[in-house]
Amino acid sequence: MLISIVIPAYNEEKNISEIISEIKQAFDTNLEESNTYEILFIDDGSEDNTAQVLEEASLTDPLISYISFSRNFGKEAAMLAGLRNASGDVVIIMDADLQHPPSIMLQMLKEYEKGYEQVIAKRNRKGENATRKVLTTLYYKVINKVIDVELVDGEGDFRLLSRKTVDAILELNEYNRFSKGLYSWVGFSKKVIEYDNQVRESGKSKWSFKSLLNYGIDGVLSFNNKPLRLSILLGFSSIALSLLYLIFLFVQIVIQGIETPGYFTTIAIILFFGGIQLIFLGVIGEYIGRIYYETKERPHYIVKSKKINHPKE
């Protein structure tokens, strides 16, 4: 059995050598002799020396391959490129920041051998920022109310996919991809393995609050159209400001009494419903934007360079 390990990387030059070392340490001493593996890195247009590090590693180690994008296309595009170029009977997707322990992959393989088509590594949130933890929990509660598939807090992209599952995902050619939803949508039998949250050892997280907010909206509407998304943000801002203004007016009425009859009610209706209209215009705009991107039929990514090694089984 050939095992493909797909690793999207963006500005991770300091972690490449260590993650390769940890994977080899886990697999070379514990993998059955009848099995072999390949490591496929996807350089998502890194601005540091990630591409050079990967090129050197692929030249000296036949187990390592890489694909380098012409610019940063995002993690979704990187994972898609990995799945398209992985030749394994099973594919394991993991991050390059060392927050996904390579040792967990051995447990994944054991569960796969029991017949599961997807084996998911679910992290707990020990040691995570309290504010982020609350917002994440709230996000999953909200998103599961409005989408057709179920998403589980802690279940990310760190997972094993059978060849059957990979082929099913690759049949989904939409431009605006949201892999968490696609994994659930294709179905197949699943097994969840839990592990402790790992702290990034070097480098900075690529997920700022703004990035997480955009990713959350993508999960509901399944891409980022900035001018249209601004309508949604303006709608929420309008409602928030209108509520603050209404509270101010209400306090004034209580203290000073009503100066102009009907003024408070009129302002309340205009501000509140104006905000709601902006929100729904933004939502409609998002869907139109997605249709616009789909009709362009642009590629998900452009490859600048690559080296694909094919290890013998």
Secondary structure per residue as TSV (DSSP state, phi and psi in degrees):
chain	resnum	aa	ss	phi	psi
A	1	M	-	360.0	132.3
A	2	L	E	-98.1	129.4
A	3	I	E	-110.0	120.8
A	4	S	E	-99.9	126.8
A	5	I	E	-108.3	113.0
A	6	V	E	-100.6	125.8
A	7	I	E	-130.3	101.0
A	8	P	E	-67.8	140.1
A	9	A	E	-140.6	132.5
A	10	Y	S	-137.1	112.0
A	11	N	S	55.7	53.4
A	12	E	-	-121.8	33.1
A	13	E	H	-57.9	-33.1
A	14	K	H	-75.6	-17.9
A	15	N	H	-102.3	-13.5
A	16	I	H	-59.2	-52.5
A	17	S	H	-60.9	-40.7
A	18	E	H	-69.2	-40.1
A	19	I	H	-69.7	-34.6
A	20	I	H	-62.8	-44.5
A	21	S	H	-61.5	-43.0
A	22	E	H	-68.3	-37.8
A	23	I	H	-64.7	-45.4
A	24	K	H	-63.4	-40.9
A	25	Q	H	-61.7	-40.7
A	26	A	H	-71.9	-42.0
A	27	F	H	-86.5	-40.3
A	28	D	H	-65.1	-27.8
A	29	T	H	-99.0	-15.5
A	30	N	H	-123.5	-14.4
A	31	L	S	-76.8	139.1
A	32	E	-	-61.8	147.6
A	33	E	T	-62.7	-26.9
A	34	S	T	-76.3	-9.7
A	35	N	-	-107.8	151.2
A	36	T	E	-138.7	171.9
A	37	Y	E	-144.8	161.5
A	38	E	E	-133.8	150.2
A	39	I	E	-116.6	118.1
A	40	L	E	-114.9	110.5
A	41	F	E	-91.9	140.9
A	42	I	E	-116.1	106.6
A	43	D	E	-81.3	110.2
A	44	D	-	-87.5	58.8
A	45	G	S	64.3	42.7
A	46	S	-	-60.6	149.2
A	47	E	S	-97.6	-5.5
A	48	D	S	-102.2	-150.3
A	49	N	S	-97.2	23.6
A	50	T	H	-57.2	-45.2
A	51	A	H	-61.5	-42.6
A	52	Q	H	-65.8	-40.4
A	53	V	H	-62.4	-42.3
A	54	L	H	-67.8	-38.3
A	55	E	H	-62.4	-45.0
A	56	E	H	-63.5	-41.0
A	57	A	H	-65.4	-38.8
A	58	S	H	-69.7	-26.5
A	59	L	H	-77.3	-28.4
A	60	T	H	-99.7	-16.3
A	61	D	-	-130.7	115.0
A	62	P	T	-67.8	-10.8
A	63	L	T	-84.5	-11.2
A	64	I	E	-108.9	129.9
A	65	S	E	-126.7	163.0
A	66	Y	E	-150.6	155.0
A	67	I	E	-130.5	131.2
A	68	S	E	-116.6	127.0
A	69	F	E	-81.5	158.3
A	70	S	S	-72.4	-22.4
A	71	R	S	-159.6	-178.8
A	72	N	-	-78.7	111.5
A	73	F	-	-102.4	-6.9
A	74	G	-	101.7	160.0
A	75	K	H	-65.3	-34.7
A	76	E	H	-60.2	-44.3
A	77	A	H	-65.2	-38.3
A	78	A	H	-64.7	-43.3
A	79	M	H	-65.3	-38.8
A	80	L	H	-62.7	-43.8
A	81	A	H	-61.0	-39.5
A	82	G	H	-63.3	-45.3
A	83	L	H	-64.6	-37.9
A	84	R	H	-67.0	-31.2
A	85	N	H	-103.5	-5.3
A	86	A	-	-76.9	131.2
A	87	S	-	-106.4	6.3
A	88	G	S	-74.1	161.2
A	89	D	S	-70.9	-28.2
A	90	V	E	-132.9	152.2
A	91	V	E	-126.0	130.1
A	92	I	E	-113.2	123.9
A	93	I	E	-101.1	131.5
A	94	M	-	-148.6	161.2
A	95	D	-	-85.8	162.3
A	96	A	S	-94.8	4.9
A	97	D	S	-93.4	8.0
A	98	L	S	69.2	14.7
A	99	Q	-	-89.1	-7.1
A	100	H	S	-109.0	104.8
A	101	P	-	-65.1	122.8
A	102	P	T	-58.7	-28.4
A	103	S	T	-62.3	-25.7
A	104	I	H	-65.2	-25.8
A	105	M	H	-63.3	-30.4
A	106	L	H	-66.2	-38.4
A	107	Q	H	-66.5	-37.6
A	108	M	H	-59.4	-44.4
A	109	L	H	-63.9	-36.5
A	110	K	H	-64.5	-40.2
A	111	E	H	-70.2	-35.9
A	112	Y	H	-62.0	-39.8
A	113	E	H	-65.7	-18.6
A	114	K	T	-82.2	-6.9
A	115	G	T	115.2	1.3
A	116	Y	-	-79.1	137.6
A	117	E	S	-87.2	-27.3
A	118	Q	E	-128.9	129.6
A	119	V	E	-121.6	117.4
A	120	I	E	-108.8	129.8
A	121	A	E	-91.5	112.4
A	122	K	E	-103.7	122.7
A	123	R	E	-92.7	146.1
A	124	N	-	-84.0	179.6
A	125	R	-	-116.3	34.8
A	126	K	T	-66.3	131.9
A	127	G	T	81.4	0.3
A	128	E	-	-81.8	151.9
A	129	N	-	-53.7	131.6
A	130	A	H	-61.5	-41.4
A	131	T	H	-63.0	-45.5
A	132	R	H	-64.1	-36.7
A	133	K	H	-63.5	-43.6
A	134	V	H	-65.4	-45.5
A	135	L	H	-63.3	-38.9
A	136	T	H	-65.6	-44.5
A	137	T	H	-60.3	-43.7
A	138	L	H	-63.2	-41.5
A	139	Y	H	-58.8	-47.6
A	140	Y	H	-66.1	-34.5
A	141	K	H	-65.7	-41.1
A	142	V	H	-71.3	-47.4
A	143	I	H	-65.4	-32.9
A	144	N	H	-72.2	-11.8
A	145	K	H	-83.7	-21.3
A	146	V	H	-118.5	-5.3
A	147	I	S	-115.4	162.7
A	148	D	S	-82.0	-20.9
A	149	V	S	-106.2	162.1
A	150	E	-	-100.7	129.1
A	151	L	-	-109.9	140.6
A	152	V	-	-115.0	131.8
A	153	D	T	-59.2	128.7
A	154	G	T	97.1	-18.0
A	155	E	E	-91.1	110.1
A	156	G	E	-113.8	-139.5
A	157	D	E	-90.7	-7.4
A	158	F	E	-76.4	97.9
A	159	R	E	-160.6	158.4
A	160	L	E	-100.3	133.9
A	161	L	E	-122.6	132.6
A	162	S	E	-71.0	163.5
A	163	R	H	-59.5	-36.2
A	164	K	H	-62.4	-41.8
A	165	T	H	-68.6	-41.5
A	166	V	H	-60.2	-45.7
A	167	D	H	-62.2	-37.5
A	168	A	H	-65.7	-41.7
A	169	I	H	-66.4	-37.3
A	170	L	H	-70.7	-16.8
A	171	E	T	-75.2	-15.6
A	172	L	-	-89.8	104.2
A	173	N	-	-100.5	12.9
A	174	E	-	-61.4	147.5
A	175	Y	S	-73.4	-42.4
A	176	N	S	-86.3	94.0
A	177	R	-	-99.4	141.2
A	178	F	-	-134.9	91.9
A	179	S	H	-60.5	-35.6
A	180	K	H	-56.3	-40.7
A	181	G	H	-71.9	-37.2
A	182	L	H	-66.0	-39.9
A	183	Y	H	-58.0	-42.6
A	184	S	H	-73.2	-37.2
A	185	W	H	-65.0	-40.1
A	186	V	H	-71.2	-19.0
A	187	G	-	79.9	-137.2
A	188	F	-	74.7	161.0
A	189	S	-	-69.9	142.5
A	190	K	E	-130.0	150.6
A	191	K	E	-136.2	135.2
A	192	V	E	-109.3	131.9
A	193	I	E	-116.5	128.8
A	194	E	E	-96.2	146.6
A	195	Y	E	-145.9	160.4
A	196	D	-	-74.8	143.4
A	197	N	-	-59.4	133.4
A	198	Q	-	-106.0	140.7
A	199	V	-	-90.1	135.1
A	200	R	-	-59.3	131.7
A	201	E	-	-86.8	-34.9
A	202	S	S	-148.7	159.6
A	203	G	S	81.2	175.8
A	204	K	-	-114.2	148.3
A	205	S	-	-63.3	140.3
A	206	K	S	-87.3	-0.4
A	207	W	-	-105.2	91.9
A	208	S	-	-79.7	172.8
A	209	F	H	-60.4	-39.3
A	210	K	H	-63.2	-41.3
A	211	S	H	-64.4	-42.6
A	212	L	H	-65.5	-36.8
A	213	L	H	-64.3	-46.1
A	214	N	H	-63.1	-40.6
A	215	Y	H	-63.9	-37.3
A	216	G	H	-65.6	-41.8
A	217	I	H	-65.8	-38.1
A	218	D	H	-60.7	-34.5
A	219	G	H	-64.6	-32.7
A	220	V	H	-80.8	-45.5
A	221	L	H	-102.0	-6.4
A	222	S	-	46.8	360.0
A	223	F	-	360.0	165.6
A	224	N	-	-102.2	103.2
A	225	N	-	-109.7	94.8
A	226	K	H	-55.9	-47.2
A	227	P	H	-62.6	-36.5
A	228	L	H	-75.8	-37.7
A	229	R	H	-65.6	-27.5
A	230	L	H	-59.8	-32.2
A	231	S	H	-62.3	-40.8
A	232	I	H	-63.9	-46.7
A	233	L	H	-63.3	-38.8
A	234	L	H	-64.7	-36.7
A	235	G	H	-62.3	-48.4
A	236	F	H	-64.2	-40.5
A	237	S	H	-64.3	-40.0
A	238	S	H	-62.6	-43.8
A	239	I	H	-64.1	-43.8
A	240	A	H	-61.8	-46.0
A	241	L	H	-66.0	-38.0
A	242	S	H	-65.6	-38.9
A	243	L	H	-64.8	-41.6
A	244	L	H	-62.4	-41.7
A	245	Y	H	-66.2	-38.9
A	246	L	H	-65.7	-38.6
A	247	I	H	-62.6	-42.3
A	248	F	H	-61.2	-45.8
A	249	L	H	-64.5	-39.1
A	250	F	H	-63.5	-42.2
A	251	V	H	-63.2	-40.6
A	252	Q	H	-61.6	-41.8
A	253	I	H	-63.7	-42.3
A	254	V	H	-62.7	-40.6
A	255	I	H	-80.3	-46.8
A	256	Q	H	-105.5	-14.5
A	257	G	-	89.6	174.9
A	258	I	-	-84.7	121.2
A	259	E	S	-90.7	-41.7
A	260	T	S	-125.0	108.3
A	261	P	T	-60.1	134.2
A	262	G	T	86.8	-11.4
A	263	Y	H	-64.8	-45.9
A	264	F	H	-59.9	-46.9
A	265	T	H	-64.4	-42.9
A	266	T	H	-62.8	-47.6
A	267	I	H	-61.9	-41.1
A	268	A	H	-60.5	-46.8
A	269	I	H	-64.7	-44.9
A	270	I	H	-62.9	-48.3
A	271	L	H	-67.2	-45.0
A	272	F	H	-67.1	-50.9
A	273	F	H	-72.2	-27.1
A	274	G	H	-63.2	-41.7
A	275	G	H	-64.2	-43.2
A	276	I	H	-61.7	-41.6
A	277	Q	H	-62.2	-41.1
A	278	L	H	-63.3	-38.8
A	279	I	H	-61.7	-48.8
A	280	F	H	-70.9	-31.4
A	281	L	H	-63.2	-39.5
A	282	G	H	-64.3	-42.4
A	283	V	H	-62.3	-46.7
A	284	I	H	-60.2	-41.7
A	285	G	H	-61.4	-38.5
A	286	E	H	-60.3	-45.2
A	287	Y	H	-65.5	-39.6
A	288	I	H	-63.9	-39.8
A	289	G	H	-61.7	-38.9
A	290	R	H	-66.4	-41.2
A	291	I	H	-60.3	-41.0
A	292	Y	H	-59.8	-46.3
A	293	Y	H	-66.7	-37.9
A	294	E	H	-65.0	-40.0
A	295	T	H	-69.8	-23.5
A	296	K	H	-67.2	-30.8
A	297	E	T	55.1	39.7
A	298	R	-	-75.0	153.7
A	299	P	-	-67.4	154.1
A	300	H	S	-70.0	-24.4
A	301	Y	-	-161.7	164.2
A	302	I	-	-124.6	128.6
A	303	V	E	-88.1	127.5
A	304	K	E	-88.0	-43.6
A	305	S	E	-158.2	158.0
A	306	K	E	-161.5	159.7
A	307	K	E	-145.6	113.4
A	308	I	-	-108.1	112.5
A	309	N	-	-92.8	147.9
A	310	H	-	-119.8	95.1
A	311	P	-	-66.5	145.1
A	312	K	-	-80.4	138.8
A	313	E	-	-77.5	360.0
